[in-house]
Amino acid sequence: MAYRPLADEIRPETLDDVVGQSHILGSDGVLRRIIESGNIPNMVFYGPSGTGKTTVANIIAKRTDRTLHRLNATTATLADIRQVIADVDTLLAPNGVLLYLDEIQYFNKKQQQSLLEFMENGKITVITSTTENPYFCVFNAVLSRSTVFEFKMVEAEEIKPALLRAVSVLERRKKVKAKLEDGVLDYLASACGGDVRKGISGVELLFSVAPIREGIAHMTLEDAKTVGQRSAMRYDRDGDDHFDIASALMKSLRGSDPDAALHYLARLLEAGDMITAIRRILCSASEDVGMAYPQAISIVKACVDSANMLGLPEAKLPLAQAVILLATAPKSNSVVEGIGKATADVSAGRTGDYPRHLQNVHADSSGMEREQGYLYPHNYPNHWVQQQYLPDRIKDAHYYEFGDNKTEQAAKAYWERIKGTI
């Protein structure tokens, strides 16, 4: 008999058995109420692998007594879709067809558009799933005819009951009792990274290698760590995880939380993505610290250079130093605010001719520079002289605001004294 994965064998058959997703499947969850009403719209299930998307689609098909067709967009073709459509209004599907299309992000526009006619007339209920943001990978015409539900990563505590159920099934199948060493259940529930299917597979593998003595399968923590190593690393360089971790690192630096920043740095480096970490760190030095501690960018650049010379795993040390520096440094966004305002003016066409006295001297004669009327600041006290630098059209534009940190306030006081302003 062909091997059937345990995760598929013990797949929940009722909503109450689904672990996690209480925000949509709880007693008052919107998706639960939709399913219980029997009026199933076209839907998009969005979320990480192993969070119950396929399971819920199976439950919907069973509860509504519809013929379920499952296709995976990585291998399915237009011919496969036509075959599903051919079942409509036949004895093979007396109560209608529910098409579950997994990984819809791999369908091109023409393939997705082939579903539209049948989504509109109600002959086929289409439930698609994706691990990527549907607003980026699903075409608008399909989205406008669907309701999007987000499936979230399942917490370790919620996964434990599913793992214990898997152990019970294996005990009956192998006709032995299982003894779990302290910490095994907690480790497997955490190591699967919120993927219930991966956690159950881990239990199955651990059970298969457990030494059996006197009718007892001994499942040890050491073996659990071996079969579960790195399984919690959920990361796709081309998917949402890449942008989510990069964003989390940047926002933790900005939020002055060194612990969180180190956590997300470690996740990037464990995934081997040093480039993304470096880009975020270098950017934060100017965007979030900026003029509050101008030396930060020099120190961070030195850390990055060291990391590039060392390579992983040693590179994690100078990068961690840079992250801690940025997270604990005073913050100022005056740099990004200033260039943002200036860019907005330029983008909107608010520019104008350069003041004559700022133009380049195109002739060799040094006398032309004097004719331009340019005042050389170093010839004046404190190396400053009042002079217009912006074009006439926007001569009063103001972009940079001194931040409220010690460094920028000191600079502000200095220039107020020099320029005689208040």
Contacts in CASP RR format, 6 or more apart in sequence:
PFRMAT RR
TARGET T0000
AUTHOR 0000-0000-0000
METHOD contacts of the structure
MODEL  1
MAYRPLADEIRPETLDDVVGQSHILGSDGVLRRIIESGNIPNMVFYGPSG
TGKTTVANIIAKRTDRTLHRLNATTATLADIRQVIADVDTLLAPNGVLLY
LDEIQYFNKKQQQSLLEFMENGKITVITSTTENPYFCVFNAVLSRSTVFE
FKMVEAEEIKPALLRAVSVLERRKKVKAKLEDGVLDYLASACGGDVRKGI
SGVELLFSVAPIREGIAHMTLEDAKTVGQRSAMRYDRDGDDHFDIASALM
KSLRGSDPDAALHYLARLLEAGDMITAIRRILCSASEDVGMAYPQAISIV
KACVDSANMLGLPEAKLPLAQAVILLATAPKSNSVVEGIGKATADVSAGR
TGDYPRHLQNVHADSSGMEREQGYLYPHNYPNHWVQQQYLPDRIKDAHYY
EFGDNKTEQAAKAYWERIKGTI
5 201 0 8 1.000
5 204 0 8 1.000
6 166 0 8 1.000
6 169 0 8 1.000
6 170 0 8 1.000
6 200 0 8 1.000
6 201 0 8 1.000
6 203 0 8 1.000
6 204 0 8 1.000
7 166 0 8 1.000
7 196 0 8 1.000
7 197 0 8 1.000
7 199 0 8 1.000
7 200 0 8 1.000
7 201 0 8 1.000
7 204 0 8 1.000
9 169 0 8 1.000
10 162 0 8 1.000
10 165 0 8 1.000
10 166 0 8 1.000
10 169 0 8 1.000
10 200 0 8 1.000
11 54 0 8 1.000
11 55 0 8 1.000
11 58 0 8 1.000
12 18 0 8 1.000
12 19 0 8 1.000
12 55 0 8 1.000
12 59 0 8 1.000
13 58 0 8 1.000
13 59 0 8 1.000
13 62 0 8 1.000
14 59 0 8 1.000
15 25 0 8 1.000
15 26 0 8 1.000
15 32 0 8 1.000
15 35 0 8 1.000
15 56 0 8 1.000
15 59 0 8 1.000
18 25 0 8 1.000
18 52 0 8 1.000
18 55 0 8 1.000
18 56 0 8 1.000
18 59 0 8 1.000
19 154 0 8 1.000
19 158 0 8 1.000
19 159 0 8 1.000
19 161 0 8 1.000
19 162 0 8 1.000
19 196 0 8 1.000
20 51 0 8 1.000
20 152 0 8 1.000
20 154 0 8 1.000
20 155 0 8 1.000
20 158 0 8 1.000
21 31 0 8 1.000
21 51 0 8 1.000
21 52 0 8 1.000
21 56 0 8 1.000
21 151 0 8 1.000
21 152 0 8 1.000
21 154 0 8 1.000
22 29 0 8 1.000
23 29 0 8 1.000
23 152 0 8 1.000
24 30 0 8 1.000
24 31 0 8 1.000
24 32 0 8 1.000
24 149 0 8 1.000
24 150 0 8 1.000
24 151 0 8 1.000
25 31 0 8 1.000
25 32 0 8 1.000
25 56 0 8 1.000
26 32 0 8 1.000
30 149 0 8 1.000
31 56 0 8 1.000
31 149 0 8 1.000
34 40 0 8 1.000
34 41 0 8 1.000
34 147 0 8 1.000
35 56 0 8 1.000
35 59 0 8 1.000
35 60 0 8 1.000
35 63 0 8 1.000
38 63 0 8 1.000
38 64 0 8 1.000
40 60 0 8 1.000
40 64 0 8 1.000
40 98 0 8 1.000
40 125 0 8 1.000
41 125 0 8 1.000
41 146 0 8 1.000
41 147 0 8 1.000
42 119 0 8 1.000
42 125 0 8 1.000
42 126 0 8 1.000
42 127 0 8 1.000
42 145 0 8 1.000
42 146 0 8 1.000
42 147 0 8 1.000
43 126 0 8 1.000
43 127 0 8 1.000
43 128 0 8 1.000
43 146 0 8 1.000
43 147 0 8 1.000
43 148 0 8 1.000
43 149 0 8 1.000
44 104 0 8 1.000
44 127 0 8 1.000
44 128 0 8 1.000
44 129 0 8 1.000
44 130 0 8 1.000
44 134 0 8 1.000
44 138 0 8 1.000
44 142 0 8 1.000
44 143 0 8 1.000
44 146 0 8 1.000
44 147 0 8 1.000
44 148 0 8 1.000
44 149 0 8 1.000
45 53 0 8 1.000
45 56 0 8 1.000
45 57 0 8 1.000
45 127 0 8 1.000
45 128 0 8 1.000
45 129 0 8 1.000
45 130 0 8 1.000
45 149 0 8 1.000
45 151 0 8 1.000
46 129 0 8 1.000
46 130 0 8 1.000
46 131 0 8 1.000
46 132 0 8 1.000
46 133 0 8 1.000
46 134 0 8 1.000
46 148 0 8 1.000
46 149 0 8 1.000
46 150 0 8 1.000
46 151 0 8 1.000
47 53 0 8 1.000
47 129 0 8 1.000
47 130 0 8 1.000
47 131 0 8 1.000
47 150 0 8 1.000
47 151 0 8 1.000
47 152 0 8 1.000
48 131 0 8 1.000
48 151 0 8 1.000
48 152 0 8 1.000
48 153 0 8 1.000
48 194 0 8 1.000
48 195 0 8 1.000
48 234 0 8 1.000
49 131 0 8 1.000
49 195 0 8 1.000
49 197 0 8 1.000
49 198 0 8 1.000
50 154 0 8 1.000
50 194 0 8 1.000
50 195 0 8 1.000
50 196 0 8 1.000
50 197 0 8 1.000
50 198 0 8 1.000
51 151 0 8 1.000
51 152 0 8 1.000
51 153 0 8 1.000
51 154 0 8 1.000
51 194 0 8 1.000
51 195 0 8 1.000
51 196 0 8 1.000
52 151 0 8 1.000
52 196 0 8 1.000
53 102 0 8 1.000
53 129 0 8 1.000
53 151 0 8 1.000
54 70 0 8 1.000
54 100 0 8 1.000
54 102 0 8 1.000
54 129 0 8 1.000
57 68 0 8 1.000
57 70 0 8 1.000
57 98 0 8 1.000
57 100 0 8 1.000
57 127 0 8 1.000
57 129 0 8 1.000
58 68 0 8 1.000
58 100 0 8 1.000
60 66 0 8 1.000
60 98 0 8 1.000
60 127 0 8 1.000
61 67 0 8 1.000
61 68 0 8 1.000
61 98 0 8 1.000
61 100 0 8 1.000
64 95 0 8 1.000
64 98 0 8 1.000
65 95 0 8 1.000
66 93 0 8 1.000
66 95 0 8 1.000
66 96 0 8 1.000
66 97 0 8 1.000
66 98 0 8 1.000
66 125 0 8 1.000
67 87 0 8 1.000
67 92 0 8 1.000
67 93 0 8 1.000
67 95 0 8 1.000
67 96 0 8 1.000
67 97 0 8 1.000
67 98 0 8 1.000
68 98 0 8 1.000
68 100 0 8 1.000
69 84 0 8 1.000
69 87 0 8 1.000
69 97 0 8 1.000
69 98 0 8 1.000
69 99 0 8 1.000
69 100 0 8 1.000
70 100 0 8 1.000
70 102 0 8 1.000
71 80 0 8 1.000
71 81 0 8 1.000
71 84 0 8 1.000
71 99 0 8 1.000
71 100 0 8 1.000
71 101 0 8 1.000
71 102 0 8 1.000
72 101 0 8 1.000
72 102 0 8 1.000
72 103 0 8 1.000
73 101 0 8 1.000
73 102 0 8 1.000
73 103 0 8 1.000
73 104 0 8 1.000
73 105 0 8 1.000
73 106 0 8 1.000
73 107 0 8 1.000
73 111 0 8 1.000
74 103 0 8 1.000
74 106 0 8 1.000
76 101 0 8 1.000
76 107 0 8 1.000
77 111 0 8 1.000
78 110 0 8 1.000
78 111 0 8 1.000
78 114 0 8 1.000
81 99 0 8 1.000
81 111 0 8 1.000
81 114 0 8 1.000
81 115 0 8 1.000
84 97 0 8 1.000
84 99 0 8 1.000
84 124 0 8 1.000
85 97 0 8 1.000
85 118 0 8 1.000
85 123 0 8 1.000
85 124 0 8 1.000
87 93 0 8 1.000
87 97 0 8 1.000
88 96 0 8 1.000
88 97 0 8 1.000
88 118 0 8 1.000
88 123 0 8 1.000
88 124 0 8 1.000
89 123 0 8 1.000
96 123 0 8 1.000
96 124 0 8 1.000
96 125 0 8 1.000
97 123 0 8 1.000
97 124 0 8 1.000
97 125 0 8 1.000
98 124 0 8 1.000
98 125 0 8 1.000
98 126 0 8 1.000
98 127 0 8 1.000
99 115 0 8 1.000
99 124 0 8 1.000
99 125 0 8 1.000
99 126 0 8 1.000
99 127 0 8 1.000
100 127 0 8 1.000
100 128 0 8 1.000
100 129 0 8 1.000
101 107 0 8 1.000
101 115 0 8 1.000
101 126 0 8 1.000
101 127 0 8 1.000
101 128 0 8 1.000
101 129 0 8 1.000
102 128 0 8 1.000
102 129 0 8 1.000
103 129 0 8 1.000
103 130 0 8 1.000
103 131 0 8 1.000
104 112 0 8 1.000
104 128 0 8 1.000
104 129 0 8 1.000
104 130 0 8 1.000
104 134 0 8 1.000
104 137 0 8 1.000
104 138 0 8 1.000
104 142 0 8 1.000
105 130 0 8 1.000
105 131 0 8 1.000
105 132 0 8 1.000
105 137 0 8 1.000
105 138 0 8 1.000
109 139 0 8 1.000
112 138 0 8 1.000
112 139 0 8 1.000
112 141 0 8 1.000
112 142 0 8 1.000
113 139 0 8 1.000
113 141 0 8 1.000
113 142 0 8 1.000
115 124 0 8 1.000
115 126 0 8 1.000
115 142 0 8 1.000
116 141 0 8 1.000
116 142 0 8 1.000
116 145 0 8 1.000
118 124 0 8 1.000
118 126 0 8 1.000
119 126 0 8 1.000
119 142 0 8 1.000
119 145 0 8 1.000
119 146 0 8 1.000
120 145 0 8 1.000
126 146 0 8 1.000
128 138 0 8 1.000
128 142 0 8 1.000
128 146 0 8 1.000
130 137 0 8 1.000
130 138 0 8 1.000
131 236 0 8 1.000
131 239 0 8 1.000
131 240 0 8 1.000
132 239 0 8 1.000
132 240 0 8 1.000
133 240 0 8 1.000
134 143 0 8 1.000
134 148 0 8 1.000
135 143 0 8 1.000
138 146 0 8 1.000
153 193 0 8 1.000
153 194 0 8 1.000
153 195 0 8 1.000
153 234 0 8 1.000
154 194 0 8 1.000
154 195 0 8 1.000
154 196 0 8 1.000
155 194 0 8 1.000
156 186 0 8 1.000
156 189 0 8 1.000
156 190 0 8 1.000
156 194 0 8 1.000
157 189 0 8 1.000
159 189 0 8 1.000
159 192 0 8 1.000
159 194 0 8 1.000
159 196 0 8 1.000
159 199 0 8 1.000
160 185 0 8 1.000
160 186 0 8 1.000
160 189 0 8 1.000
162 196 0 8 1.000
162 199 0 8 1.000
162 200 0 8 1.000
163 185 0 8 1.000
163 188 0 8 1.000
163 189 0 8 1.000
163 199 0 8 1.000
163 200 0 8 1.000
163 203 0 8 1.000
164 185 0 8 1.000
166 200 0 8 1.000
166 203 0 8 1.000
166 204 0 8 1.000
167 178 0 8 1.000
167 180 0 8 1.000
167 203 0 8 1.000
167 207 0 8 1.000
167 219 0 8 1.000
170 178 0 8 1.000
170 203 0 8 1.000
170 204 0 8 1.000
170 207 0 8 1.000
171 177 0 8 1.000
171 178 0 8 1.000
171 217 0 8 1.000
174 207 0 8 1.000
174 217 0 8 1.000
176 212 0 8 1.000
176 215 0 8 1.000
176 216 0 8 1.000
176 217 0 8 1.000
177 215 0 8 1.000
177 216 0 8 1.000
177 217 0 8 1.000
178 207 0 8 1.000
178 210 0 8 1.000
178 216 0 8 1.000
178 217 0 8 1.000
178 219 0 8 1.000
179 216 0 8 1.000
179 217 0 8 1.000
179 218 0 8 1.000
179 219 0 8 1.000
180 219 0 8 1.000
181 218 0 8 1.000
181 219 0 8 1.000
181 220 0 8 1.000
181 221 0 8 1.000
181 224 0 8 1.000
182 221 0 8 1.000
183 221 0 8 1.000
183 224 0 8 1.000
184 206 0 8 1.000
184 219 0 8 1.000
184 220 0 8 1.000
184 221 0 8 1.000
184 224 0 8 1.000
187 221 0 8 1.000
187 224 0 8 1.000
187 225 0 8 1.000
187 228 0 8 1.000
188 199 0 8 1.000
188 202 0 8 1.000
188 203 0 8 1.000
188 206 0 8 1.000
188 224 0 8 1.000
188 228 0 8 1.000
189 199 0 8 1.000
190 232 0 8 1.000
191 199 0 8 1.000
191 224 0 8 1.000
191 225 0 8 1.000
191 228 0 8 1.000
191 229 0 8 1.000
191 231 0 8 1.000
191 232 0 8 1.000
192 198 0 8 1.000
192 199 0 8 1.000
192 202 0 8 1.000
192 228 0 8 1.000
192 231 0 8 1.000
192 232 0 8 1.000
193 231 0 8 1.000
193 232 0 8 1.000
193 234 0 8 1.000
194 232 0 8 1.000
194 234 0 8 1.000
195 231 0 8 1.000
195 234 0 8 1.000
198 231 0 8 1.000
199 231 0 8 1.000
202 227 0 8 1.000
202 228 0 8 1.000
202 231 0 8 1.000
205 227 0 8 1.000
206 219 0 8 1.000
206 223 0 8 1.000
206 224 0 8 1.000
206 227 0 8 1.000
207 217 0 8 1.000
207 219 0 8 1.000
209 223 0 8 1.000
209 227 0 8 1.000
210 217 0 8 1.000
210 218 0 8 1.000
210 219 0 8 1.000
210 220 0 8 1.000
210 223 0 8 1.000
211 217 0 8 1.000
211 218 0 8 1.000
212 218 0 8 1.000
230 270 0 8 1.000
233 267 0 8 1.000
233 270 0 8 1.000
233 271 0 8 1.000
234 241 0 8 1.000
235 241 0 8 1.000
235 242 0 8 1.000
235 245 0 8 1.000
235 267 0 8 1.000
235 271 0 8 1.000
235 273 0 8 1.000
236 242 0 8 1.000
237 271 0 8 1.000
237 273 0 8 1.000
242 273 0 8 1.000
242 276 0 8 1.000
245 264 0 8 1.000
245 267 0 8 1.000
245 268 0 8 1.000
245 276 0 8 1.000
246 268 0 8 1.000
246 276 0 8 1.000
246 279 0 8 1.000
246 280 0 8 1.000
248 260 0 8 1.000
248 264 0 8 1.000
249 261 0 8 1.000
249 264 0 8 1.000
249 265 0 8 1.000
249 268 0 8 1.000
249 277 0 8 1.000
249 280 0 8 1.000
249 281 0 8 1.000
249 323 0 8 1.000
250 280 0 8 1.000
250 283 0 8 1.000
250 284 0 8 1.000
250 288 0 8 1.000
252 260 0 8 1.000
252 261 0 8 1.000
252 263 0 8 1.000
252 264 0 8 1.000
252 327 0 8 1.000
253 261 0 8 1.000
253 280 0 8 1.000
253 281 0 8 1.000
253 284 0 8 1.000
253 288 0 8 1.000
253 323 0 8 1.000
253 326 0 8 1.000
253 327 0 8 1.000
254 284 0 8 1.000
254 287 0 8 1.000
254 288 0 8 1.000
254 331 0 8 1.000
255 288 0 8 1.000
255 327 0 8 1.000
255 331 0 8 1.000
256 327 0 8 1.000
256 328 0 8 1.000
256 331 0 8 1.000
257 327 0 8 1.000
258 323 0 8 1.000
258 324 0 8 1.000
258 327 0 8 1.000
258 328 0 8 1.000
261 323 0 8 1.000
261 324 0 8 1.000
261 326 0 8 1.000
261 327 0 8 1.000
262 320 0 8 1.000
262 323 0 8 1.000
262 324 0 8 1.000
265 277 0 8 1.000
265 316 0 8 1.000
265 319 0 8 1.000
265 320 0 8 1.000
265 323 0 8 1.000
266 316 0 8 1.000
268 274 0 8 1.000
268 276 0 8 1.000
268 277 0 8 1.000
269 277 0 8 1.000
269 312 0 8 1.000
269 313 0 8 1.000
269 315 0 8 1.000
269 316 0 8 1.000
269 319 0 8 1.000
272 312 0 8 1.000
274 307 0 8 1.000
274 311 0 8 1.000
274 312 0 8 1.000
274 315 0 8 1.000
274 319 0 8 1.000
277 319 0 8 1.000
278 304 0 8 1.000
278 307 0 8 1.000
278 308 0 8 1.000
278 319 0 8 1.000
281 300 0 8 1.000
281 303 0 8 1.000
281 304 0 8 1.000
281 319 0 8 1.000
281 322 0 8 1.000
281 323 0 8 1.000
281 326 0 8 1.000
282 297 0 8 1.000
282 300 0 8 1.000
282 301 0 8 1.000
282 304 0 8 1.000
284 326 0 8 1.000
285 296 0 8 1.000
285 297 0 8 1.000
285 300 0 8 1.000
285 301 0 8 1.000
285 326 0 8 1.000
286 297 0 8 1.000
286 335 0 8 1.000
286 336 0 8 1.000
287 333 0 8 1.000
287 335 0 8 1.000
287 336 0 8 1.000
288 326 0 8 1.000
288 331 0 8 1.000
288 332 0 8 1.000
288 333 0 8 1.000
289 296 0 8 1.000
289 297 0 8 1.000
289 326 0 8 1.000
289 329 0 8 1.000
289 330 0 8 1.000
289 331 0 8 1.000
289 332 0 8 1.000
290 296 0 8 1.000
290 297 0 8 1.000
290 332 0 8 1.000
290 333 0 8 1.000
290 334 0 8 1.000
290 335 0 8 1.000
291 332 0 8 1.000
291 334 0 8 1.000
291 335 0 8 1.000
291 403 0 8 1.000
291 405 0 8 1.000
291 407 0 8 1.000
291 408 0 8 1.000
291 411 0 8 1.000
292 329 0 8 1.000
292 330 0 8 1.000
292 331 0 8 1.000
292 332 0 8 1.000
292 403 0 8 1.000
292 405 0 8 1.000
292 406 0 8 1.000
292 407 0 8 1.000
292 408 0 8 1.000
293 329 0 8 1.000
293 330 0 8 1.000
293 405 0 8 1.000
293 407 0 8 1.000
294 407 0 8 1.000
296 325 0 8 1.000
296 326 0 8 1.000
296 329 0 8 1.000
299 322 0 8 1.000
299 325 0 8 1.000
300 322 0 8 1.000
300 325 0 8 1.000
300 326 0 8 1.000
302 318 0 8 1.000
303 318 0 8 1.000
303 319 0 8 1.000
303 321 0 8 1.000
303 322 0 8 1.000
303 325 0 8 1.000
304 318 0 8 1.000
304 319 0 8 1.000
304 322 0 8 1.000
306 315 0 8 1.000
306 318 0 8 1.000
307 315 0 8 1.000
307 316 0 8 1.000
307 318 0 8 1.000
307 319 0 8 1.000
308 315 0 8 1.000
310 317 0 8 1.000
310 318 0 8 1.000
330 405 0 8 1.000
330 406 0 8 1.000
330 407 0 8 1.000
331 405 0 8 1.000
332 403 0 8 1.000
332 404 0 8 1.000
332 405 0 8 1.000
332 407 0 8 1.000
332 408 0 8 1.000
334 400 0 8 1.000
334 401 0 8 1.000
334 402 0 8 1.000
334 403 0 8 1.000
334 408 0 8 1.000
337 399 0 8 1.000
337 400 0 8 1.000
337 401 0 8 1.000
338 399 0 8 1.000
338 400 0 8 1.000
338 401 0 8 1.000
339 399 0 8 1.000
340 399 0 8 1.000
341 399 0 8 1.000
342 399 0 8 1.000
345 351 0 8 1.000
345 394 0 8 1.000
345 397 0 8 1.000
345 399 0 8 1.000
350 393 0 8 1.000
350 394 0 8 1.000
350 397 0 8 1.000
351 391 0 8 1.000
351 393 0 8 1.000
351 394 0 8 1.000
352 391 0 8 1.000
352 392 0 8 1.000
352 393 0 8 1.000
352 394 0 8 1.000
353 391 0 8 1.000
353 392 0 8 1.000
354 391 0 8 1.000
355 388 0 8 1.000
355 389 0 8 1.000
355 390 0 8 1.000
355 391 0 8 1.000
355 392 0 8 1.000
356 372 0 8 1.000
356 373 0 8 1.000
357 372 0 8 1.000
357 373 0 8 1.000
357 374 0 8 1.000
357 375 0 8 1.000
357 387 0 8 1.000
357 388 0 8 1.000
358 374 0 8 1.000
358 389 0 8 1.000
359 372 0 8 1.000
361 368 0 8 1.000
361 369 0 8 1.000
361 372 0 8 1.000
362 368 0 8 1.000
374 387 0 8 1.000
375 385 0 8 1.000
375 387 0 8 1.000
377 383 0 8 1.000
377 384 0 8 1.000
377 385 0 8 1.000
377 387 0 8 1.000
379 385 0 8 1.000
382 418 0 8 1.000
384 418 0 8 1.000
384 419 0 8 1.000
386 419 0 8 1.000
388 395 0 8 1.000
390 396 0 8 1.000
390 397 0 8 1.000
402 408 0 8 1.000
402 409 0 8 1.000
402 411 0 8 1.000
402 412 0 8 1.000
403 409 0 8 1.000
403 412 0 8 1.000
415 421 0 8 1.000
416 422 0 8 1.000
END
